[in-house]
Amino acid sequence: METKLIRVAAGKNSTLGHLYIGGLFGCYILEDAVRDRKIPERTAIPAGEYTLGFNTTAGMNVHYGNRYASLHRGMVEVRGIPNFSLVFIHIGNYHTDTAGCLLTGSYWQLIDGDYRVLHSAAAYKYVYPLLMEQIEQGNDRVVVCNQCSTSGPPSLR
């Protein structure tokens, strides 16, 4: 089963999405804004198909390895993105925390025209083992799309 990120709403500088893992809702995802022109560290990745893998060399590994020692196998990295590198799924609350990465959240809020996610660490601890299992089973494909459909439960809008 594939992993799918469905972008459902756009803020002034942020994008809110739903992450489905194996057809089931995993968590909310916060990204930078989707833009026609790439702005380093301020642009969401383009819609498309990519792969997920473990990055064990990036600087974030030390912090996450210490913080989540019992489950950490490396940063979950979205690979094969044109003009982007080192795009990880990690914790954070605001679009200013992303630098182009995908932030996990259990809840979301819209404040002054931008989205933020809450209880990010709880969402991360929930989806990380699910993503790890998918990657280890060879189900490393991730589809990123804007307002696409899913085989999982209906999205909340």
Residue frames as qw, qx, qy, qz and C-alpha x, y, z in Angstrom:
[[0.000, 0.889, 0.458, 0.000, 0.00, 0.00, 0.00],
 [0.422, 0.475, -0.015, 0.772, 1.26, 3.44, -0.83],
 [0.255, -0.546, -0.379, 0.702, 1.66, 6.49, 1.33],
 [0.201, 0.643, 0.452, 0.585, -0.25, 9.53, 0.14],
 [0.170, -0.391, -0.292, 0.856, -0.07, 13.19, 1.13],
 [0.121, 0.686, 0.599, 0.394, -3.21, 15.03, 0.12],
 [0.144, -0.053, -0.165, 0.974, -3.00, 18.80, 0.36],
 [0.041, -0.633, -0.772, -0.037, -6.38, 20.10, 1.44],
 [0.082, -0.957, -0.274, 0.053, -5.98, 23.79, 2.28],
 [0.567, 0.336, -0.050, 0.750, -3.69, 26.72, 1.54],
 [0.306, -0.828, -0.250, 0.399, -2.82, 29.56, 3.87],
 [0.192, 0.960, -0.155, -0.128, -0.88, 32.72, 3.05],
 [0.159, 0.712, -0.684, 0.023, 2.47, 30.99, 3.61],
 [0.356, -0.227, 0.876, -0.233, 1.42, 27.47, 4.60],
 [0.627, 0.068, -0.583, -0.512, -0.22, 24.33, 3.27],
 [0.580, -0.224, 0.638, -0.453, -2.25, 21.83, 5.30],
 [0.569, 0.228, -0.696, -0.373, -2.41, 18.21, 4.24],
 [0.869, -0.251, 0.276, -0.324, -3.58, 14.77, 5.31],
 [0.133, 0.497, -0.852, -0.094, -1.08, 11.90, 5.41],
 [0.931, -0.014, 0.069, -0.359, -2.47, 8.47, 4.58],
 [0.043, -0.504, 0.862, 0.027, -0.34, 5.40, 5.23],
 [0.030, 0.067, 0.994, 0.086, -1.58, 2.18, 3.70],
 [0.230, -0.471, -0.648, -0.552, -4.93, 3.84, 3.00],
 [0.458, -0.694, -0.528, 0.171, -5.51, 4.96, 6.60],
 [0.004, -0.917, 0.053, -0.396, -5.29, 8.49, 7.97],
 [0.728, -0.042, -0.410, 0.549, -2.03, 8.95, 9.89],
 [0.314, -0.583, -0.270, 0.699, -1.80, 12.62, 10.75],
 [0.285, 0.946, 0.131, -0.078, -2.00, 16.18, 9.49],
 [0.696, 0.021, 0.153, 0.701, 0.98, 17.56, 7.60],
 [0.032, 0.951, 0.076, -0.297, 2.08, 21.19, 7.53],
 [0.690, 0.175, 0.279, 0.644, 4.24, 22.47, 4.68],
 [0.089, -0.380, 0.115, 0.914, 5.36, 25.77, 3.27],
 [0.551, 0.580, 0.159, -0.578, 3.14, 27.31, 0.59],
 [0.691, 0.288, 0.570, 0.339, 2.82, 25.65, -2.81],
 [0.082, 0.790, -0.140, -0.591, 4.42, 28.09, -5.27],
 [0.792, 0.608, 0.057, -0.005, 4.98, 28.11, -9.02],
 [0.453, 0.701, -0.418, 0.359, 8.54, 29.33, -8.48],
 [0.806, -0.286, -0.407, 0.321, 10.83, 27.67, -5.94],
 [0.110, -0.841, 0.283, -0.447, 11.94, 29.83, -3.05],
 [0.539, 0.188, -0.747, 0.341, 14.63, 28.04, -1.01],
 [0.197, -0.128, -0.777, 0.584, 13.33, 26.90, 2.40],
 [0.308, 0.271, 0.327, -0.851, 9.93, 28.58, 1.75],
 [0.595, 0.236, -0.421, -0.643, 8.34, 26.35, -0.89],
 [0.821, -0.065, 0.498, -0.271, 6.44, 23.07, -0.58],
 [0.325, -0.195, 0.828, 0.414, 7.66, 20.18, -2.69],
 [0.441, 0.179, -0.426, -0.769, 5.93, 19.82, -6.08],
 [0.853, 0.059, 0.315, -0.411, 3.04, 17.40, -6.40],
 [0.547, 0.505, -0.641, -0.187, 4.31, 14.09, -7.75],
 [0.973, -0.197, -0.116, -0.044, 5.51, 10.59, -6.91],
 [0.081, 0.745, -0.603, 0.275, 8.60, 10.08, -4.77],
 [0.780, -0.093, -0.604, 0.135, 10.20, 7.47, -2.57],
 [0.520, -0.785, 0.194, -0.276, 10.70, 7.36, 1.17],
 [0.796, 0.181, -0.468, 0.339, 13.91, 6.20, 2.78],
 [0.636, -0.724, -0.121, 0.238, 15.98, 6.52, 5.92],
 [0.383, 0.752, -0.276, 0.460, 18.66, 9.19, 6.08],
 [0.807, -0.495, -0.214, 0.241, 21.16, 8.29, 8.78],
 [0.628, 0.073, -0.043, 0.773, 23.74, 10.99, 8.07],
 [0.006, -0.732, -0.176, -0.658, 21.88, 14.32, 8.30],
 [0.106, 0.326, -0.515, 0.786, 22.44, 16.46, 11.38],
 [0.629, -0.328, 0.033, -0.704, 18.90, 15.92, 12.65],
 [0.806, -0.027, -0.589, -0.052, 19.69, 12.24, 13.24],
 [0.348, 0.136, -0.665, 0.647, 21.63, 12.90, 16.43],
 [0.322, -0.144, 0.296, -0.887, 18.82, 14.93, 17.98],
 [0.795, -0.051, -0.194, -0.573, 16.07, 12.49, 16.93],
 [0.700, 0.119, -0.690, 0.137, 18.20, 9.47, 17.83],
 [0.150, 0.107, -0.658, 0.730, 18.58, 10.82, 21.35],
 [0.446, -0.046, 0.199, -0.871, 14.98, 11.99, 21.68],
 [0.872, 0.102, 0.006, -0.479, 13.37, 8.86, 20.17],
 [0.061, -0.532, 0.843, 0.049, 16.05, 6.26, 20.83],
 [0.549, 0.031, 0.808, -0.213, 13.64, 3.33, 21.07],
 [0.669, 0.552, 0.483, -0.123, 12.17, 3.84, 17.60],
 [0.240, 0.864, -0.243, -0.369, 14.58, 5.93, 15.53],
 [0.842, 0.084, 0.431, 0.314, 16.16, 4.22, 12.48],
 [0.342, 0.025, 0.349, 0.872, 17.04, 7.43, 10.65],
 [0.281, 0.426, 0.146, -0.847, 15.15, 10.46, 9.46],
 [0.551, 0.495, 0.667, 0.075, 12.32, 9.58, 7.06],
 [0.081, -0.462, 0.323, 0.822, 13.39, 11.37, 3.90],
 [0.663, 0.641, 0.325, -0.209, 11.32, 12.13, 0.79],
 [0.444, -0.379, 0.563, 0.586, 13.67, 11.36, -2.10],
 [0.400, 0.295, 0.693, 0.522, 13.78, 12.17, -5.79],
 [0.106, 0.882, 0.383, -0.252, 12.34, 15.70, -5.58],
 [0.544, 0.533, 0.150, 0.631, 13.58, 18.05, -8.33],
 [0.123, 0.660, -0.128, 0.730, 15.45, 21.05, -6.88],
 [0.608, -0.646, 0.192, -0.419, 14.99, 19.83, -3.29],
 [0.639, 0.174, -0.708, 0.243, 17.12, 17.70, -1.02],
 [0.219, -0.006, -0.731, 0.646, 17.12, 16.64, 2.62],
 [0.517, -0.293, -0.133, -0.793, 13.31, 16.84, 2.86],
 [0.180, 0.006, -0.924, 0.337, 12.29, 15.06, 6.06],
 [0.545, -0.590, -0.443, -0.398, 9.13, 14.21, 7.94],
 [0.420, 0.009, -0.593, 0.687, 9.62, 15.66, 11.40],
 [0.234, -0.715, -0.586, 0.302, 8.09, 17.60, 14.28],
 [0.156, 0.000, 0.043, 0.987, 7.27, 21.31, 14.25],
 [0.135, 0.600, 0.670, -0.415, 4.26, 23.57, 14.56],
 [0.233, 0.822, 0.081, -0.513, 4.59, 26.53, 12.19],
 [0.763, 0.624, 0.088, 0.143, 5.41, 26.95, 8.51],
 [0.089, 0.893, -0.413, 0.157, 8.53, 28.77, 9.69],
 [0.629, -0.466, 0.619, -0.062, 9.71, 25.44, 11.19],
 [0.911, 0.300, 0.267, -0.090, 9.61, 23.55, 7.88],
 [0.121, -0.645, 0.582, 0.480, 12.46, 24.77, 5.63],
 [0.518, 0.337, -0.592, -0.517, 10.67, 22.75, 2.93],
 [0.091, 0.068, -0.982, 0.149, 10.08, 19.67, 5.12],
 [0.553, -0.402, -0.547, -0.484, 6.83, 17.98, 6.17],
 [0.115, -0.277, 0.632, -0.714, 5.72, 18.61, 9.76],
 [0.354, -0.317, -0.876, -0.085, 3.46, 16.15, 11.58],
 [0.249, -0.194, 0.311, -0.896, 0.44, 17.22, 13.63],
 [0.014, 0.303, 0.933, -0.193, -2.45, 15.73, 15.57],
 [0.129, 0.814, 0.507, -0.254, -4.59, 18.85, 15.24],
 [0.390, 0.274, 0.253, 0.842, -4.52, 22.05, 13.23],
 [0.019, -0.779, -0.377, 0.501, -5.48, 25.71, 13.58],
 [0.395, 0.591, 0.299, 0.636, -5.87, 28.57, 11.14],
 [0.341, -0.759, -0.231, 0.504, -4.53, 31.78, 12.68],
 [0.023, 0.786, -0.167, -0.595, -4.19, 35.08, 10.81],
 [0.657, 0.636, -0.216, -0.341, -4.40, 33.31, 7.44],
 [0.379, 0.492, -0.784, 0.017, -1.83, 30.59, 8.12],
 [0.910, -0.245, -0.283, -0.179, -2.11, 27.03, 9.33],
 [0.033, -0.571, 0.754, -0.323, -0.23, 25.50, 12.19],
 [0.784, -0.141, -0.589, -0.136, -0.25, 21.97, 13.58],
 [0.437, -0.619, 0.431, -0.490, -0.37, 20.98, 17.24],
 [0.830, -0.282, 0.463, -0.133, 0.75, 17.95, 19.22],
 [0.564, 0.666, -0.455, -0.177, 3.40, 17.41, 16.59],
 [0.027, -0.468, 0.869, -0.157, 5.57, 15.07, 18.67],
 [0.625, 0.067, 0.676, -0.385, 2.61, 12.80, 19.44],
 [0.767, 0.560, 0.022, -0.311, 1.74, 12.59, 15.73],
 [0.338, 0.674, -0.656, -0.045, 5.38, 11.89, 14.87],
 [0.270, -0.306, 0.879, -0.248, 5.60, 9.06, 17.40],
 [0.732, 0.276, 0.494, -0.378, 2.43, 7.58, 15.91],
 [0.738, 0.640, -0.047, -0.209, 3.33, 7.77, 12.19],
 [0.046, 0.717, -0.689, -0.092, 7.07, 7.06, 12.39],
 [0.462, -0.170, 0.870, -0.042, 6.65, 3.31, 13.13],
 [0.697, 0.524, 0.436, -0.223, 3.99, 3.05, 10.41],
 [0.445, 0.832, -0.281, -0.172, 6.27, 4.72, 7.86],
 [0.191, -0.579, 0.792, 0.028, 9.20, 2.61, 9.03],
 [0.649, 0.097, 0.745, -0.115, 7.17, -0.56, 8.47],
 [0.661, 0.705, 0.165, -0.195, 6.14, 0.58, 4.98],
 [0.231, 0.822, -0.508, -0.117, 9.73, 1.39, 4.01],
 [0.333, -0.418, 0.844, -0.041, 11.10, -1.86, 5.42],
 [0.676, 0.276, 0.671, -0.128, 8.46, -3.85, 3.50],
 [0.360, 0.047, 0.606, 0.708, 9.44, -2.14, 0.25],
 [0.100, 0.800, 0.569, 0.164, 6.33, 0.05, 0.13],
 [0.422, -0.398, -0.073, 0.811, 8.45, 3.17, -0.12],
 [0.152, 0.428, 0.473, 0.755, 6.36, 5.07, -2.69],
 [0.016, -0.577, -0.477, 0.663, 4.74, 8.34, -1.63],
 [0.196, 0.576, 0.532, 0.589, 2.29, 10.31, -3.75],
 [0.111, -0.433, -0.291, 0.846, 1.96, 14.03, -3.07],
 [0.105, 0.463, 0.640, 0.604, -1.08, 15.66, -4.61],
 [0.139, 0.052, 0.193, -0.970, -3.23, 18.74, -4.39],
 [0.607, 0.143, 0.233, -0.747, -6.89, 17.94, -3.60],
 [0.438, 0.170, -0.815, -0.338, -6.70, 14.35, -4.97],
 [0.832, -0.306, -0.102, -0.452, -8.88, 11.49, -3.78],
 [0.069, -0.440, 0.859, -0.254, -7.89, 8.69, -1.43],
 [0.611, -0.146, -0.741, -0.235, -9.01, 5.15, -0.81],
 [0.254, -0.108, -0.728, 0.627, -9.03, 5.93, 2.91],
 [0.038, -0.685, -0.652, 0.322, -11.73, 7.61, 4.99],
 [0.241, 0.834, 0.291, 0.402, -13.14, 10.92, 3.71],
 [0.425, 0.100, -0.252, 0.863, -11.05, 13.96, 4.51],
 [0.153, -0.780, -0.482, 0.369, -12.33, 16.72, 6.77],
 [0.335, 0.352, 0.227, 0.844, -12.58, 20.09, 5.09]]
